[in-house]
């Protein structure tokens, strides 16, 4: 029993010791953002099909692009769009928004 207690104490002690993390002093290579090729036709198709599923389709000229930002920020996640699809929809709305 004493051996079992001693072994258990050693295992718990070893598991609870603080592990050191390596530190990175500075980054050598800056990460680059992925290049996304914008497709306005795909953005229009997504806008007209995904938005019309749940409500009447708004005209893109209803707001300027800054006015669309709160709607896009809310509705893009609800529409479950991927990053590329979201970029295409944003580009389509930006291109066709009120000037």
Buried (B, 14 or more C-beta within 10 A) or exposed (E): EEEEEEEEEEEEEEEEEEEEEEEEEEEEEEEEEEEEEBBBEBBBBBBEEBBEEEEEEBEBEEBEBEEBBEBBEEBBEEBEBEEBBBBBBBBBBBEBBEE
